[in-house]
Amino acid sequence: MSEKTEEMEAELIRILSGVFGPGLASVVAYGSFVTGTYVRKSSDINVLILVMDSNPSLIVRLGKNAYRFFNRNRITPLIMSVTEFSRSSDVFPMEYMDIIANHRVLYGDDPTTHVTFSNRYLRHEIEHQLRGVVISLRQLVLAAHGRRPMLTSELIQATGSVTAVFRALLRLTGENEIPTDHAEVIDRVATGFGFSGDPFHRLVKMRAGEKHDAAAVATELLEAFAELVPIVDKYEADQ
């Protein structure tokens, strides 16, 4: 861990402790920041913040005190009460599985120790997320009005959501060892569910800085999702 990272994490805890005091229960970093796939100026730093009482006035204070710090470091905070977190695994199984698989406790106890899941809830959330991505992608294509720089930027930002869904698809099939490499995740999902992973590989390459026709990639992604969503929709009936 670099000295800069240590300083950033220490400042994060200082800010949170200053706002929540003894009510701060746990602070957990997760996602690409932990797995090593973090891309500076492109990836967000995902942080789970658990508090004893999610008092709205404290959330407002945190927003005032931490806005610039969060923005400068691209920190995306997920703030929940301890009770909310313990009772929400049936609602957010995708996110919770990602947190459990790759996380680092920055403060307090590890809250993931006793979380359990059901594949039924996982499949429902995957389908919900997939259909949401399709709708968002269509809206994005419309909003871009053919402006490729805007479309490219928005597609790159969507990469994390797509790969998160793909990791969840692997877990749905019973895989426990999920690769951190995006390309390998795509290949496994494409093989397991029987569709072409090529558009998703192009999306990942765009995120890495490779030049591609954004409009063509968006079109290919929509076509690929059109194949994948019905497969996931009927997956439960096959179990």
DAQUIPE-V391086 format. One record per run of one state. SS is the DSSP state (@ for helix, = for strand, . for the rest). FROM is the first residue (numbers start at 1). TO is the last residue. Records with the same first field share a line. If there is no record, write none. Layout:
SS=FROM-TO  FROM-TO
This chain:
.=1-2  31-31  36-44  52-55  74-74  87-92  102-102  109-118  145-147  173-181  194-197  208-213  239-239
@=3-23  32-35  56-73  82-86  93-101  119-144  148-172  182-193  198-207  214-238
==24-30  45-51  75-81  103-108
